[in-house]
Amino acid sequence: MRFIVIIRRTGTGYSVDVPDLPGCVSTGMTVEHARQQIAQAIEGHLEVMRDSGETLPTPTPRQEFQVDEDEGEVFVTWVEVELAEPVTSGSQSSTVTKPRSKRKKP
């Protein structure tokens, strides 16, 4: 499952948000670190939604945006999370996610 994310440079690194998951945000020191952190944040966000009985969103396959010359450095990319087995609670069925990320060896 791929979620589009928006990564913005800040004074201390990068901040990331997920348009399909309002309130799901993270930060990182590098772009790759920010992508790893938001993958974990997406997992946690979806778990909270599931535990609250909310319907998990279907990721939007495309995002329209407009370049803002005053914004600074912005990246629009995606983060992939792997769906685990569905968890059934009463009559509702939902899913838990696991982030999929590649780790570099030192």
C-alpha positions as CSV (number, residue, x, y, z in Angstrom):
1,M,0.0,0.0,0.0
2,R,1.6,3.3,-1.1
3,F,0.8,6.6,0.5
4,I,1.9,9.9,-1.1
5,V,4.0,12.0,1.3
6,I,5.2,15.6,1.1
7,I,8.7,16.2,2.5
8,R,9.7,19.8,3.3
9,R,13.2,21.1,4.3
10,T,13.2,22.8,7.6
11,G,16.0,24.6,9.5
12,T,16.9,21.4,11.3
13,G,16.1,18.7,8.7
14,Y,12.9,17.6,7.0
15,S,9.2,17.5,8.0
16,V,6.8,15.1,6.4
17,D,3.0,14.9,6.1
18,V,0.6,12.5,4.5
19,P,-2.3,14.1,2.6
20,D,-4.5,11.0,2.9
21,L,-3.9,10.9,6.7
22,P,-4.5,14.3,8.2
23,G,-2.5,14.7,11.4
24,C,0.0,12.0,10.5
25,V,3.4,13.8,10.5
26,S,7.0,13.1,11.2
27,T,10.5,14.5,10.9
28,G,14.0,13.3,9.9
29,M,17.5,14.6,9.6
30,T,17.8,13.4,5.9
31,V,15.2,12.7,3.2
32,E,15.7,8.9,3.6
33,H,15.4,9.2,7.4
34,A,12.2,11.3,7.0
35,R,10.8,8.6,4.7
36,Q,11.6,5.8,7.3
37,Q,10.1,7.9,10.1
38,I,6.9,8.6,8.3
39,A,6.5,4.9,7.4
40,Q,6.5,4.2,11.1
41,A,4.1,7.1,11.7
42,I,1.7,5.8,9.1
43,E,1.7,2.3,10.7
44,G,0.9,3.9,14.1
45,H,-1.7,6.2,12.7
46,L,-3.5,3.3,10.9
47,E,-3.4,1.1,14.1
48,V,-5.0,3.9,16.1
49,M,-7.7,4.3,13.4
50,R,-8.3,0.6,13.5
51,D,-8.5,0.5,17.3
52,S,-10.9,3.4,17.2
53,G,-13.2,1.6,14.8
54,E,-12.5,4.0,11.9
55,T,-12.5,2.9,8.3
56,L,-8.9,2.8,7.0
57,P,-8.5,5.0,3.9
58,T,-7.6,3.9,0.5
59,P,-4.4,5.8,-0.6
60,T,-4.9,8.3,-3.3
61,P,-2.8,7.3,-6.3
62,R,-2.0,10.8,-7.4
63,Q,-1.7,14.2,-5.8
64,E,-2.0,17.6,-7.5
65,F,0.1,20.4,-6.2
66,Q,1.3,23.8,-7.3
67,V,4.9,25.0,-7.0
68,D,5.2,27.9,-4.4
69,E,8.3,29.9,-5.1
70,D,8.4,31.0,-1.4
71,E,8.1,27.4,0.0
72,G,11.7,26.3,-0.4
73,E,12.8,22.7,-1.0
74,V,9.8,20.3,-1.2
75,F,9.7,16.7,-2.3
76,V,6.5,14.8,-3.2
77,T,7.1,11.0,-3.1
78,W,5.5,7.9,-1.7
79,V,6.1,5.5,1.2
80,E,5.1,1.9,0.9
81,V,3.6,0.1,3.9
82,E,2.9,-3.6,3.8
83,L,-0.5,-4.8,5.0
84,A,-0.5,-7.5,7.6
85,E,-3.3,-10.0,8.1
86,P,-6.8,-8.5,8.6
87,V,-7.9,-8.2,12.2
88,T,-11.6,-8.7,12.9
89,S,-13.3,-6.9,15.6
90,G,-17.1,-7.6,15.9
91,S,-18.6,-7.2,12.5
92,Q,-15.9,-4.8,11.2
93,S,-12.7,-5.9,9.5
94,S,-9.6,-3.8,9.3
95,T,-5.9,-4.1,8.8
96,V,-2.6,-3.5,10.6
97,T,0.4,-2.3,8.6
98,K,4.1,-2.9,8.7
99,P,6.5,-0.3,7.2
100,R,8.7,-1.6,4.4
101,S,12.0,0.2,4.3
102,K,15.5,-0.6,3.2
103,R,18.3,-0.1,5.8
104,K,21.8,0.7,4.8
105,K,24.6,-1.1,6.5
106,P,27.3,1.1,8.0
